């Protein structure tokens, strides 16, 4: 599965209408973002049941500002419309795969009852 470009127009619907969504906030001038991009793209091929979104913080400044993105790359993970993970900085392929599995395994109903 390929990545999906996210903007202010489609961000909310994408997050709410899909089970697991990862979002990579990046910019073309960002060296670490360029190093992370192939890792993120490779993971999108291995995890077809996850939506992999990308937000170009230069093109979607209002969205990045609204979500308080202060450094890039920043990864956000959503499950059933809920933000369950947020971290700035690079992740390795193994770390990203582990994160995806942890998000998939989250039981939001059980966590809400605890």
RAKAMO-V321884 format. One record per run of one state. SS is the DSSP state (A for helix, B for strand, O for the rest). FROM is the first residue (numbers start at 1). TO is the last residue. If there is no record, write none. Layout:
BEGIN
ss=SS from=FROM to=TO
ss=SS from=FROM to=TO
END
This chain:
BEGIN
ss=O from=1 to=3
ss=B from=4 to=5
ss=O from=6 to=10
ss=A from=11 to=16
ss=O from=17 to=19
ss=B from=20 to=26
ss=O from=27 to=30
ss=A from=31 to=46
ss=O from=47 to=50
ss=B from=51 to=56
ss=O from=57 to=60
ss=A from=61 to=66
ss=O from=67 to=73
ss=B from=74 to=79
ss=O from=80 to=81
ss=B from=82 to=88
ss=O from=89 to=92
ss=A from=93 to=105
ss=O from=106 to=107
ss=A from=108 to=113
ss=O from=114 to=114
END
